[in-house]
Amino acid sequence: ARVPGYRPPMLLLLACASKEPAVADTPAADTEPPCTPLAAMFFDLGETLATEQEDGLFATIPEAAALLDALGDLPVGIITNVPDGYTRQDLEAMLVDPSLLDRFDVVLMSSEASRPKPFKAIYQEAVALLPEETDITQTAFVTEEIGDIAEADPATRGAVGAGMIGVLVSEKADPLADYTVAPADLPSLATAEWVECLE
């Protein structure tokens, strides 16, 4: 479900539903192009996938876990800012369930990247770590922080500035995000039109 007032993605969103057959004299160039599915979905960690508890540890958000289940075999990744020098072991120690990280094809911390979010480099470096070469415009970044998506229109920083689809997890839409989803509706991203069919 989309929050009212969302701005459609910078990429043209096309539904994959069939249309009436073209008339005989319609040029081939005017026919609907084939659908290209989203190639990968990346996430922020804190307050997008896991929320901080009173003891300081981060517990997996149930809706985020449900989304990961619904995405099936779609490659997924984490892009997160951490203190300098942080290791995978440090990140695991922050989580109630460290095995959450094992669900991801890529886990890129700012301590391992050339620049932190919202600089474009970290998003580009994360996409380059996917098992298969992937066009960054066929990837999305999901976060509750609008500053990690874009800081201006047109974006020069953030996920959108790097070429990704920017997805804001919020009850309130922001024009800098390509798509907005309410926290309770996070699993619906698995069936969003732009996940199934990009131009």
C-alpha positions as CSV (number, residue, x, y, z in Angstrom):
1,A,0.0,0.0,0.0
2,R,1.3,3.4,-0.8
3,V,1.0,6.5,1.4
4,P,-1.1,9.2,-0.3
5,G,1.0,11.8,-2.0
6,Y,3.9,9.6,-3.0
7,R,5.8,10.7,-6.1
8,P,6.2,8.1,-8.8
9,P,9.7,6.8,-9.3
10,M,12.1,8.6,-11.6
11,L,11.9,5.5,-13.8
12,L,8.6,5.0,-15.6
13,L,6.5,2.5,-13.7
14,L,4.7,0.1,-15.9
15,A,2.2,-2.6,-14.9
16,C,2.8,-5.9,-16.5
17,A,-0.9,-6.5,-17.3
18,S,-1.7,-7.4,-20.8
19,K,-3.2,-4.9,-23.2
20,E,-5.4,-5.1,-26.2
21,P,-3.6,-6.5,-29.3
22,A,-2.1,-3.7,-31.5
23,V,-3.8,-3.1,-34.8
24,A,-2.1,-4.5,-37.8
25,D,-0.7,-1.2,-39.1
26,T,0.8,-0.2,-35.7
27,P,4.7,0.0,-36.0
28,A,6.6,-2.4,-33.9
29,A,8.3,0.5,-32.2
30,D,5.0,1.5,-30.7
31,T,4.4,-1.8,-28.9
32,E,4.8,-2.1,-25.2
33,P,8.4,-3.0,-24.2
34,P,9.1,-6.1,-22.2
35,C,9.2,-5.9,-18.5
36,T,12.5,-5.9,-16.7
37,P,12.2,-6.9,-13.0
38,L,14.1,-5.1,-10.2
39,A,17.6,-6.7,-9.9
40,A,18.2,-6.1,-6.2
41,M,16.9,-4.3,-3.1
42,F,19.1,-2.7,-0.5
43,F,18.2,-1.6,3.0
44,D,19.4,0.7,5.8
45,L,19.8,-1.3,9.0
46,G,18.9,0.7,12.1
47,E,15.1,1.5,12.3
48,T,14.5,0.1,8.9
49,L,15.3,-3.6,9.4
50,A,15.9,-3.5,13.2
51,T,14.8,-1.2,16.0
52,E,16.7,-0.3,19.1
53,Q,15.5,-1.6,22.4
54,E,15.9,-0.3,25.9
55,D,19.0,-2.5,26.4
56,G,20.6,-0.9,23.4
57,L,20.4,-4.0,21.2
58,F,18.6,-3.9,17.9
59,A,15.7,-6.4,17.4
60,T,14.5,-7.4,13.9
61,I,11.3,-5.6,12.8
62,P,8.7,-8.2,12.0
63,E,7.5,-6.4,8.9
64,A,11.0,-6.3,7.6
65,A,11.5,-10.0,8.2
66,A,8.2,-10.6,6.3
67,L,9.4,-8.5,3.4
68,L,12.6,-10.5,3.2
69,D,10.6,-13.7,3.1
70,A,8.3,-12.3,0.4
71,L,11.2,-11.2,-1.8
72,G,12.3,-14.8,-2.3
73,D,15.4,-15.1,-4.5
74,L,15.8,-11.4,-5.2
75,P,19.3,-10.3,-4.2
76,V,19.2,-8.1,-1.1
77,G,21.8,-6.0,0.7
78,I,22.5,-3.7,3.6
79,I,24.1,-0.3,3.4
80,T,24.7,1.1,6.9
81,N,26.7,3.9,8.5
82,V,28.8,2.7,11.6
83,P,31.7,4.2,13.6
84,D,35.1,4.1,12.0
85,G,36.9,0.7,12.5
86,Y,33.7,-1.2,12.9
87,T,33.8,-4.9,11.8
88,R,31.2,-7.5,11.0
89,Q,31.6,-8.9,14.5
90,D,30.9,-5.4,16.0
91,L,27.7,-5.2,13.9
92,E,26.6,-8.7,14.9
93,A,27.1,-7.7,18.6
94,M,24.5,-4.9,18.1
95,L,21.8,-7.3,17.0
96,V,19.4,-9.4,19.2
97,D,19.6,-11.9,16.3
98,P,22.9,-11.7,14.5
99,S,21.8,-14.3,12.0
100,L,19.7,-11.5,10.4
101,L,22.9,-10.5,8.5
102,D,23.2,-13.9,7.0
103,R,20.0,-13.3,5.0
104,F,21.8,-10.7,2.8
105,D,24.0,-11.1,-0.3
106,V,25.8,-7.9,0.6
107,V,26.5,-6.1,3.9
108,L,28.4,-2.9,3.4
109,M,29.4,-0.8,6.4
110,S,30.7,2.7,6.0
111,S,33.8,1.6,7.8
112,E,34.6,-0.6,4.7
113,A,33.5,1.9,2.1
114,S,35.3,4.9,0.6
115,R,32.6,7.3,1.9
116,P,29.6,7.0,4.2
117,K,25.9,7.6,3.3
118,P,24.7,9.8,1.8
119,F,27.7,10.1,-0.6
120,K,27.0,8.3,-3.8
121,A,30.1,6.1,-3.6
122,I,28.8,3.8,-0.9
123,Y,25.7,2.9,-2.9
124,Q,27.7,2.3,-6.0
125,E,30.2,0.2,-4.1
126,A,27.4,-1.9,-2.6
127,V,25.9,-2.7,-6.0
128,A,29.3,-3.7,-7.3
129,L,29.5,-6.3,-4.5
130,L,26.4,-8.2,-5.8
131,P,27.2,-11.7,-7.1
132,E,26.3,-10.7,-10.6
133,E,27.1,-7.4,-12.4
134,T,24.0,-5.2,-12.0
135,D,22.9,-1.9,-13.4
136,I,22.4,0.4,-10.4
137,T,19.2,1.9,-12.0
138,Q,17.6,-1.6,-11.5
139,T,18.2,-1.5,-7.8
140,A,16.3,0.1,-4.9
141,F,17.3,1.4,-1.5
142,V,14.8,1.3,1.4
143,T,15.3,3.5,4.5
144,E,13.4,5.6,7.1
145,E,15.9,8.4,6.6
146,I,15.0,10.8,3.7
147,G,18.6,12.2,3.8
148,D,19.9,8.9,2.7
149,I,17.6,8.9,-0.3
150,A,18.1,12.5,-1.5
151,E,18.8,16.0,-0.3
152,A,17.6,17.9,-3.3
153,D,15.7,17.6,-6.6
154,P,17.4,16.7,-8.7
155,A,19.4,14.6,-6.3
156,T,23.2,14.9,-6.2
157,R,23.7,12.7,-3.2
158,G,21.9,9.8,-1.6
159,A,20.6,6.6,-3.2
160,V,18.6,8.6,-5.9
161,G,21.7,10.6,-6.7
162,A,23.6,7.4,-7.3
163,G,20.9,6.1,-9.6
164,M,18.8,3.9,-7.4
165,I,15.1,3.9,-6.7
166,G,14.7,5.6,-3.3
167,V,12.0,4.1,-1.0
168,L,11.0,5.9,2.1
169,V,9.5,4.0,5.1
170,S,7.2,6.6,6.6
171,E,3.6,7.4,7.4
172,K,4.2,10.7,5.5
173,A,5.3,10.9,1.9
174,D,8.3,13.1,0.9
175,P,8.7,14.5,-2.6
176,L,12.4,13.6,-2.6
177,A,11.6,9.9,-2.4
178,D,10.5,7.9,-5.4
179,Y,8.1,5.7,-3.4
180,T,6.8,5.9,0.2
181,V,5.5,2.9,2.2
182,A,4.0,2.9,5.7
183,P,6.0,0.8,8.2
184,A,3.2,-1.6,8.7
185,D,2.9,-2.1,4.9
186,L,6.6,-2.9,4.4
187,P,5.9,-6.4,3.1
188,S,3.8,-4.9,0.2
189,L,7.1,-3.8,-1.4
190,A,7.6,-7.3,-2.7
191,T,4.6,-6.9,-5.0
192,A,5.0,-3.2,-5.9
193,E,4.6,-2.5,-9.7
194,W,8.1,-1.2,-10.1
195,V,9.6,-4.4,-8.4
196,E,7.9,-6.5,-11.1
197,C,8.3,-4.3,-14.1
198,L,10.8,-1.5,-14.9
199,E,11.2,0.2,-18.2
